[in-house]
Amino acid sequence: MLDATPEVIRVRIAGRLEQLEQIDRVGAEVCARAGFDEDECSQFTLAVIEAGTNAIQHGSRGDPAKEVEIVFTLFPDRLEVTIHDQGPGFDPAKVKTDVTAPEHLLDARGRGIFIMRSCCDDVGFAFDGSGTTCRLVKRRVPR
């Protein structure tokens, strides 16, 4: 059973896509510690990789000098991850929501937020003067 005090794991990476493998490994380990089954771990790490990819491509614009910080927080009832980049942000209202519509099926991009929302219990974004933060939540189901 997890202690009531959340466990926090912080990782900082350079704004380079090659660094996502590190985040995938950490995410898989944290999911296993949370007691998620293989499918839940796969879904959650996919969402974390999508958020990390967005942070690097859109927030850091591929600039390795701009760091991305990923914070995994393990609570007794859930796993939360925040991904913070130094980018200017975006307007969530302008993100296409129906990526499965026939006119979007062959689009090369634009499915990241849809995937995050499909794989997590909660997805949110915050924008401030220091960048963009994406928050992903996966609740633990008692077994």
C-alpha positions in Angstrom: 0.0 0.0 0.0 1.3 3.5 -0.8 2.1 5.9 2.0 -0.3 8.9 2.2 2.7 11.2 1.5 3.1 11.4 -2.3 6.3 10.2 -3.8 7.7 12.8 -6.3 10.2 12.0 -9.1 11.5 15.0 -11.1 13.2 14.6 -14.5 14.6 17.4 -16.6 15.5 16.8 -20.2 16.9 19.0 -23.0 14.3 20.0 -25.7 15.3 17.1 -27.9 13.1 14.2 -29.1 15.9 11.7 -28.4 15.3 12.4 -24.6 11.8 10.9 -24.7 13.2 7.3 -24.3 14.3 8.3 -20.8 10.9 9.6 -19.9 9.3 6.4 -21.2 11.5 4.3 -18.9 10.8 6.4 -15.9 7.1 6.5 -16.6 6.9 2.7 -17.0 8.7 2.3 -13.7 6.4 4.7 -11.8 3.3 3.0 -13.3 4.5 -0.3 -12.1 5.1 1.1 -8.6 1.6 2.5 -8.7 0.3 -1.0 -9.3 -1.1 -0.4 -12.8 -1.5 -3.4 -15.0 0.3 -3.7 -18.3 -2.5 -2.1 -20.3 -2.8 0.8 -17.9 0.9 1.4 -17.9 1.0 1.4 -21.7 -1.8 3.9 -22.0 -0.3 6.2 -19.4 3.2 6.1 -20.8 1.8 6.8 -24.3 0.1 9.9 -22.9 3.3 11.1 -21.2 5.3 10.6 -24.4 2.6 12.5 -26.4 2.8 15.4 -23.9 6.6 15.3 -23.9 6.6 15.3 -27.7 4.3 18.4 -27.7 6.5 20.1 -25.1 9.6 19.5 -27.2 8.2 20.2 -30.7 5.9 23.1 -29.9 7.1 24.5 -26.5 10.9 24.1 -26.9 10.7 24.2 -30.7 13.4 21.5 -30.7 15.9 23.9 -29.0 18.1 21.7 -26.7 18.9 24.7 -24.6 15.2 24.9 -23.5 14.6 22.3 -20.8 11.4 20.3 -20.3 10.6 19.3 -16.7 8.5 16.2 -16.1 7.3 15.6 -12.5 5.7 12.2 -11.6 3.7 12.4 -8.3 2.5 9.1 -7.0 -0.5 9.5 -4.6 -2.3 6.6 -2.9 -5.3 6.9 -5.3 -3.7 8.2 -8.5 -0.6 9.1 -10.5 -0.2 12.6 -11.7 2.4 13.9 -14.2 3.1 17.5 -15.1 5.1 18.3 -18.2 6.4 21.9 -18.2 8.0 23.6 -21.2 9.2 27.1 -21.8 7.0 27.8 -24.8 4.3 30.5 -25.2 1.4 28.1 -25.1 -1.6 27.6 -27.3 -5.3 28.0 -27.3 -6.9 24.7 -26.3 -10.2 25.8 -27.9 -8.5 25.8 -31.3 -7.3 22.2 -31.0 -9.4 19.9 -33.3 -11.4 17.6 -31.2 -12.8 15.2 -33.8 -9.6 13.7 -35.1 -11.5 10.5 -36.1 -13.7 12.4 -38.6 -13.2 11.2 -42.1 -11.6 14.5 -43.2 -8.9 14.1 -40.5 -8.1 10.4 -40.8 -5.1 10.9 -43.0 -3.8 14.0 -41.2 -0.1 13.5 -40.3 -0.4 15.5 -37.1 -2.9 16.7 -34.5 -3.8 13.6 -32.5 -1.6 14.1 -29.4 -4.2 15.7 -27.1 -6.9 13.3 -28.3 -4.6 10.4 -27.3 -3.8 12.0 -24.0 -7.5 12.4 -23.2 -8.2 8.8 -24.3 -5.5 7.4 -22.1 -6.0 9.4 -18.9 -8.7 10.2 -16.5 -7.9 13.9 -16.5 -5.9 16.2 -18.8 -5.4 19.9 -18.2 -3.2 22.8 -19.4 -2.0 25.9 -17.6 -0.2 28.8 -19.2 1.9 31.4 -17.4 4.8 33.7 -18.1 7.3 30.8 -17.6 5.7 28.5 -20.2 3.1 25.8 -20.6 2.2 23.0 -18.2 0.3 19.9 -19.1 -1.1 17.8 -16.3 -2.1 14.2 -16.8 -3.9 12.1 -14.1 -4.5 8.3 -14.0 -6.5 7.0 -11.1 -5.7 3.8 -9.4 -8.5 1.2 -9.5 -8.7 -0.9 -6.3 -8.2 -4.5 -7.1 
